[in-house]
Amino acid sequence: MTRMMTLLPLLALGSLAACGYGSKDEASWDATYGAASETALEPLEEPLDDEEPIDASCDVDSPVTLYVSPDDSNSMSSPVQAREAALDGNLHRAPIRTWEFFNYAQWDYPPAAQGELDVHLALAEGDEAGDYNLQVGIASEQIDPDERDPIVLTFSIDQSCSMSGAPMDRVKDSLVAVAGQLRQGDLVNLLGWSNGQHVYLDGHTITGPNDPAFVTAAKGLNTDGGTDLAGGLKAAYRMAETYQTSGVINRVVLMSDGGANIGATDEELIGGKAGANDEQGIYLIGVGTGTASTYNDVLMDRVTDLGRGSAVFIPSKAEAQHVFGDRFLETMATTARDVQIRYDLPPGFEVVRFSGEEISTDPEEVQPQHVAPNDAVVLHQQLHTCDPAVDLDAEVTVTVSYLDGVTFAPREATVTATLGELLAVDDPQLLKGAAVFAYAETLRHLRGDDSMAEPGEAWTTLEAAEAANPGDADLAGIREVLDALGI
């Protein structure tokens, strides 16, 4: 019997100290929120660990069907927070969501045809008898930024006093990076909120990249007052709805240092605007700003789960350019909606380690997600079979069901391969996935979370991945952090 392991955000609410009541140093932050190891994600069920037997029974007659999910569209805040915190010696305060490490990494899968998704499978034997590493890569279409659909962006900016300094500087860096990606005819709304709302641009039509009016308004933002998130969200969605038309990407972009509270009515507003299966939604992008030692991402993780969008963290000007310049379409656009992923595995197999957010035998327990263009969804898992006589002709099937990003027409992509066919191919992307997985799980281990990772596993998998993927920037970043941690 396959275990079900569902990881969901644990919502912790709080507010930052008001202006004049001291800076958000580590001591004051921990006094308010507690260390990240106390407030970060916790599994709703008991996690798998080394003490738990893989399975007490062995069913070699019944095929195994699982439904899985990576996370909301392209959330990738956690690995940036973890990297910054580790380099600063504050790893204990960073949230570690393994699936976001896979979202943040960039993968070398061929792009799919226009409007389609392609599924790629890779399999390798593990260290112990009966163990296998399976990687599923789901590649989307490649879109030239000059050929994308028009976009409506409504920026909802936290201007409370806690945003003074680095948080507001990173907001400005992010807006300037976005400005470089905008085209003539795009539309921008810009409003800020503290004690009330301040509208800086309403229905502004972009004249071209680096539109002067938008850049000037962005650079002129300041901070003062309290935190009226509810008012800021309502005003932002009203503006976004005013300019919503068919065939236009419509996003609300919430930018904050994570110090605001969110109530039930705010959750209903965000979720209600995200769109049902047969309608265009207004998706929410959550942008956390500031430093890893002062940011609390509970707010952004929650609202972007509700808003079917993505959550990112911007600690530097370089990261702002990486996310909103180099990866603009990955962050803002959608090419496939309500993506559902199904595994059909041979009898006797089960998943014992998993990189994604949700896995279940019941499809109703796994939330469908959206997929962006110019992107790949990657799921890495360790399988174990209780059957010592493995049939290499047994088949693995992965089926991806989704709605077309424009027409909402149902589509499906399916790949089937035998165990023998998969084992005969050495896949560099699987080795990279093993390194990303071991890295994230090792960080969880070092932070004190339940994890099956051994510190040495991170180096072993990294070295194998580097040999197969020379010059890979993601692997170089992993090496930098592991070196800094002195593992």
ChimeraX attribute file (.defattr): number of C-alpha atoms within 10 A of each C-alpha:
attribute: neighborCount
match mode: 1-to-1
recipient: residues
	/A:1	15
	/A:2	17
	/A:3	16
	/A:4	19
	/A:5	23
	/A:6	20
	/A:7	18
	/A:8	17
	/A:9	18
	/A:10	15
	/A:11	15
	/A:12	15
	/A:13	15
	/A:14	16
	/A:15	14
	/A:16	25
	/A:17	17
	/A:18	15
	/A:19	16
	/A:20	8
	/A:21	9
	/A:22	10
	/A:23	16
	/A:24	16
	/A:25	10
	/A:26	16
	/A:27	13
	/A:28	15
	/A:29	18
	/A:30	16
	/A:31	9
	/A:32	14
	/A:33	16
	/A:34	15
	/A:35	20
	/A:36	19
	/A:37	18
	/A:38	14
	/A:39	18
	/A:40	21
	/A:41	18
	/A:42	18
	/A:43	14
	/A:44	12
	/A:45	10
	/A:46	11
	/A:47	19
	/A:48	17
	/A:49	14
	/A:50	11
	/A:51	7
	/A:52	9
	/A:53	8
	/A:54	19
	/A:55	17
	/A:56	9
	/A:57	9
	/A:58	15
	/A:59	16
	/A:60	15
	/A:61	9
	/A:62	13
	/A:63	13
	/A:64	20
	/A:65	20
	/A:66	21
	/A:67	23
	/A:68	25
	/A:69	24
	/A:70	27
	/A:71	26
	/A:72	25
	/A:73	30
	/A:74	31
	/A:75	29
	/A:76	25
	/A:77	26
	/A:78	24
	/A:79	26
	/A:80	22
	/A:81	27
	/A:82	25
	/A:83	22
	/A:84	19
	/A:85	20
	/A:86	21
	/A:87	17
	/A:88	13
	/A:89	13
	/A:90	18
	/A:91	25
	/A:92	20
	/A:93	26
	/A:94	29
	/A:95	27
	/A:96	28
	/A:97	27
	/A:98	24
	/A:99	29
	/A:100	25
	/A:101	26
	/A:102	26
	/A:103	25
	/A:104	18
	/A:105	19
	/A:106	16
	/A:107	19
	/A:108	12
	/A:109	16
	/A:110	14
	/A:111	19
	/A:112	19
	/A:113	12
	/A:114	12
	/A:115	18
	/A:116	20
	/A:117	27
	/A:118	20
	/A:119	21
	/A:120	16
	/A:121	20
	/A:122	23
	/A:123	26
	/A:124	20
	/A:125	15
	/A:126	14
	/A:127	9
	/A:128	8
	/A:129	11
	/A:130	16
	/A:131	19
	/A:132	20
	/A:133	21
	/A:134	24
	/A:135	23
	/A:136	22
	/A:137	22
	/A:138	23
	/A:139	26
	/A:140	27
	/A:141	22
	/A:142	18
	/A:143	17
	/A:144	10
	/A:145	13
	/A:146	9
	/A:147	7
	/A:148	14
	/A:149	13
	/A:150	15
	/A:151	20
	/A:152	26
	/A:153	25
	/A:154	28
	/A:155	25
	/A:156	27
	/A:157	27
	/A:158	31
	/A:159	29
	/A:160	28
	/A:161	20
	/A:162	33
	/A:163	27
	/A:164	17
	/A:165	12
	/A:166	17
	/A:167	26
	/A:168	26
	/A:169	19
	/A:170	28
	/A:171	29
	/A:172	21
	/A:173	22
	/A:174	26
	/A:175	20
	/A:176	24
	/A:177	25
	/A:178	22
	/A:179	22
	/A:180	17
	/A:181	18
	/A:182	24
	/A:183	20
	/A:184	12
	/A:185	14
	/A:186	20
	/A:187	23
	/A:188	23
	/A:189	22
	/A:190	22
	/A:191	23
	/A:192	27
	/A:193	25
	/A:194	22
	/A:195	16
	/A:196	16
	/A:197	20
	/A:198	16
	/A:199	13
	/A:200	16
	/A:201	18
	/A:202	16
	/A:203	17
	/A:204	16
	/A:205	18
	/A:206	19
	/A:207	16
	/A:208	15
	/A:209	18
	/A:210	19
	/A:211	17
	/A:212	13
	/A:213	14
	/A:214	24
	/A:215	18
	/A:216	12
	/A:217	15
	/A:218	20
	/A:219	15
	/A:220	10
	/A:221	16
	/A:222	17
	/A:223	18
	/A:224	17
	/A:225	15
	/A:226	21
	/A:227	23
	/A:228	20
	/A:229	27
	/A:230	19
	/A:231	15
	/A:232	23
	/A:233	24
	/A:234	15
	/A:235	19
	/A:236	27
	/A:237	20
	/A:238	11
	/A:239	22
	/A:240	23
	/A:241	16
	/A:242	11
	/A:243	17
	/A:244	17
	/A:245	11
	/A:246	9
	/A:247	13
	/A:248	18
	/A:249	21
	/A:250	25
	/A:251	27
	/A:252	25
	/A:253	24
	/A:254	24
	/A:255	27
	/A:256	30
	/A:257	31
	/A:258	27
	/A:259	25
	/A:260	22
	/A:261	17
	/A:262	20
	/A:263	10
	/A:264	7
	/A:265	10
	/A:266	18
	/A:267	16
	/A:268	12
	/A:269	16
	/A:270	23
	/A:271	21
	/A:272	14
	/A:273	18
	/A:274	20
	/A:275	15
	/A:276	11
	/A:277	12
	/A:278	11
	/A:279	12
	/A:280	21
	/A:281	20
	/A:282	25
	/A:283	26
	/A:284	28
	/A:285	28
	/A:286	29
	/A:287	26
	/A:288	29
	/A:289	28
	/A:290	25
	/A:291	19
	/A:292	26
	/A:293	21
	/A:294	24
	/A:295	22
	/A:296	32
	/A:297	29
	/A:298	23
	/A:299	22
	/A:300	29
	/A:301	26
	/A:302	19
	/A:303	22
	/A:304	27
	/A:305	24
	/A:306	21
	/A:307	26
	/A:308	28
	/A:309	30
	/A:310	27
	/A:311	28
	/A:312	30
	/A:313	29
	/A:314	28
	/A:315	22
	/A:316	20
	/A:317	16
	/A:318	14
	/A:319	19
	/A:320	26
	/A:321	20
	/A:322	15
	/A:323	22
	/A:324	24
	/A:325	20
	/A:326	15
	/A:327	15
	/A:328	19
	/A:329	22
	/A:330	20
	/A:331	25
	/A:332	25
	/A:333	25
	/A:334	22
	/A:335	25
	/A:336	26
	/A:337	24
	/A:338	21
	/A:339	20
	/A:340	20
	/A:341	25
	/A:342	20
	/A:343	17
	/A:344	17
	/A:345	21
	/A:346	23
	/A:347	20
	/A:348	22
	/A:349	27
	/A:350	23
	/A:351	23
	/A:352	20
	/A:353	19
	/A:354	21
	/A:355	27
	/A:356	24
	/A:357	23
	/A:358	20
	/A:359	26
	/A:360	19
	/A:361	19
	/A:362	12
	/A:363	16
	/A:364	9
	/A:365	15
	/A:366	20
	/A:367	18
	/A:368	22
	/A:369	21
	/A:370	23
	/A:371	28
	/A:372	23
	/A:373	27
	/A:374	23
	/A:375	27
	/A:376	29
	/A:377	24
	/A:378	25
	/A:379	24
	/A:380	24
	/A:381	21
	/A:382	20
	/A:383	20
	/A:384	22
	/A:385	23
	/A:386	20
	/A:387	14
	/A:388	9
	/A:389	9
	/A:390	16
	/A:391	12
	/A:392	12
	/A:393	12
	/A:394	14
	/A:395	18
	/A:396	19
	/A:397	16
	/A:398	22
	/A:399	17
	/A:400	18
	/A:401	20
	/A:402	25
	/A:403	22
	/A:404	20
	/A:405	22
	/A:406	16
	/A:407	12
	/A:408	16
	/A:409	12
	/A:410	13
	/A:411	15
	/A:412	16
	/A:413	15
	/A:414	15
	/A:415	13
	/A:416	15
	/A:417	15
	/A:418	15
	/A:419	20
	/A:420	15
	/A:421	14
	/A:422	19
	/A:423	16
	/A:424	11
	/A:425	11
	/A:426	13
	/A:427	17
	/A:428	17
	/A:429	21
	/A:430	24
	/A:431	25
	/A:432	25
	/A:433	28
	/A:434	25
	/A:435	25
	/A:436	26
	/A:437	26
	/A:438	25
	/A:439	28
	/A:440	25
	/A:441	25
	/A:442	25
	/A:443	28
	/A:444	24
	/A:445	17
	/A:446	17
	/A:447	19
	/A:448	11
	/A:449	18
	/A:450	17
	/A:451	19
	/A:452	17
	/A:453	20
	/A:454	14
	/A:455	17
	/A:456	13
	/A:457	16
	/A:458	24
	/A:459	20
	/A:460	13
	/A:461	19
	/A:462	26
	/A:463	16
	/A:464	15
	/A:465	23
	/A:466	20
	/A:467	13
	/A:468	17
	/A:469	16
	/A:470	10
	/A:471	10
	/A:472	15
	/A:473	13
	/A:474	18
	/A:475	20
	/A:476	13
	/A:477	12
	/A:478	19
	/A:479	18
	/A:480	14
	/A:481	19
	/A:482	20
	/A:483	12
	/A:484	14
	/A:485	15
	/A:486	6
	/A:487	12
